[in-house]
Amino acid sequence: MKLKYLGTAAAEGYPAIFCQCENCKKALKEKGKNIRSRSQAIIDDRLLIDFPCDTYYHCLINGIDLCDIHHCLITHVHKDHLYPVEFLNLNGFSHPSPDYKLNLYGSEDVEKILADLPAGVYNHLNFVKINPFEPFKIEKYTVTALPAYHATDNPYIYSVSDGEKTLLYAHDTDIFPEKTWEYITDNKMHFDLVSMDCTEGAYEDLSYRGHMCLGRNITCRQRLADGKNIDENTKTVLNHFSHNGLYANYSDFAPIAAENGFETSFDGMEITI
């Protein structure tokens, strides 16, 4: 199974729009992996995770034809993860094949956001409401939505398995709610790849709940290890970076993450498990 990071920034992008902070100025100067678009990923070139405003850009630079994509998981309804304006193109303005359908999976929060779309969109868009802790099938994948700790009513993180390997895509979230930990433990879930939110970079802790930093990543990984949900072969990747984070540029953060046993994502990065 392959996970490709199409975008790896928080809501404001990196460097952030309208910003002249030191992190943003350094990112503009160094470019390369320090330049990050809004968070989105794709599994095996067929299963999208999230649909931000940068989806069009991601498709252009990665050679993705959305008419070849039929499934998209939505983590939560913040606009950097769900940008429904783009779906208006399905209301007769764009011209996919008559039988094309994009299945969009998410919580009741997503359903409420999509309710404002015109009826014509649904000739090519199909919403599938999913409930936490209820595994479901998408092609060969078994997907389980798990409650996240974030600033929306029903945010999800996702476990995705192809029958041989399993990944945990944990964005946007703080250290998981107890009910999520209980499910992971009770079901003896094992992950070959864990992708964790690291919005605030190298901080040891934060003054708010809803995102993670390196210190919280270490805590989260230790709890997964203690529960035997990961092992020495599990790949742990940090993702979803804000310019407001500590040492948040890729060039600054990647060595710090590596010292602590984590890989650092960048736009276009591929991980195969």
C-alpha positions, 0 to 999 in steps of 0.5 A, spaced: 500 500 500 502 506 498 500 513 501 502 519 497 502 526 500 499 531 495 499 537 500 502 537 507 500 544 510 495 547 515 489 551 513 494 557 511 499 554 506 506 554 507 509 560 507 502 563 509 498 568 505 499 575 507 505 573 512 512 576 513 514 571 519 521 568 519 518 561 518 515 564 511 521 568 509 525 562 510 521 558 506 520 563 500 528 563 500 529 556 501 523 553 497 524 546 495 520 541 501 519 548 505 513 550 500 507 546 502 500 546 500 494 544 503 493 538 506 491 532 502 493 525 501 491 519 496 492 511 497 494 507 491 493 513 486 485 511 487 483 513 494 483 520 496 483 523 503 480 530 503 478 535 498 481 542 500 481 548 495 488 546 493 485 539 489 486 542 482 493 544 483 495 537 486 491 534 480 495 538 475 502 537 478 501 530 480 498 528 473 491 526 477 485 525 473 479 526 478 474 522 473 479 516 475 478 517 482 471 514 485 472 515 492 474 520 497 474 520 505 473 527 508 476 527 515 472 534 517 469 540 515 474 545 515 475 548 508 482 546 508 480 539 508 473 540 505 472 545 499 465 544 496 465 550 492 469 545 487 463 540 486 459 546 483 463 544 476 459 538 476 452 541 475 453 541 468 459 546 467 464 540 467 463 534 462 465 528 466 462 521 463 455 520 464 456 514 469 462 518 473 460 518 480 465 521 486 463 517 492 464 522 498 465 519 505 464 523 512 460 524 518 453 528 518 457 534 519 459 533 511 452 531 510 450 538 512 455 542 508 453 538 502 446 540 503 447 547 500 449 544 493 444 544 487 441 538 485 444 537 479 451 536 482 448 529 485 448 526 478 456 525 479 457 526 487 454 521 492 455 522 499 456 516 504 454 517 511 459 513 515 459 512 523 465 511 527 467 504 529 463 501 524 468 498 519 466 499 511 469 496 505 471 501 499 473 496 493 479 492 497 480 496 503 477 496 509 476 503 512 474 505 519 472 512 522 475 513 529 473 520 533 478 525 533 480 531 538 479 537 533 474 543 533 468 540 529 462 536 532 464 530 528 471 529 526 474 523 524 481 520 523 481 513 519 484 506 519 485 503 512 487 496 511 488 492 504 488 486 508 495 485 508 497 492 511 494 497 515 495 505 516 492 510 520 491 517 518 491 522 524 489 529 521 487 534 524 487 531 531 490 532 538 492 526 542 486 521 541 479 521 545 479 515 550 473 512 546 478 511 540 484 509 544 479 504 547 477 501 540 484 501 538 486 497 544 480 492 544 480 490 537 488 489 537 489 494 531 496 494 528 498 499 524 504 499 519 504 506 518 502 512 522 501 519 519 500 524 525 498 531 526 504 536 527 501 542 526 505 546 531 512 543 529 517 542 535 514 544 541 514 540 547 507 541 549 501 546 547 496 551 551 490 548 547 487 542 544 485 540 537 492 539 534 499 536 536 506 538 536 512 533 537 512 532 544 504 530 543 507 526 537 512 522 542 506 521 547 501 518 542 507 514 539 509 511 546 501 509 547 501 506 541 507 502 542 505 500 549 498 497 546 502 493 541 499 497 536 505 499 532 512 495 532 519 497 530 517 496 523 512 501 523 513 507 519 511 514 523 510 520 519 509 527 521 505 532 517 500 538 517 505 543 518 503 551 520 508 556 519 506 558 526 510 552 529 516 552 532 522 550 527 516 548 522 520 549 516 522 542 513 529 544 513 529 545 520 524 540 523 526 534 519 533 533 523 529 534 529 524 529 527 529 524 525 533 524 532 526 522 535 525 517 530 520 520 526 520 522 518 517 528 516 512 529 510 513 534 504 509 535 498 509 529 493 512 524 498 510 517 497 511 512 503 510 504 501 508 499 506 
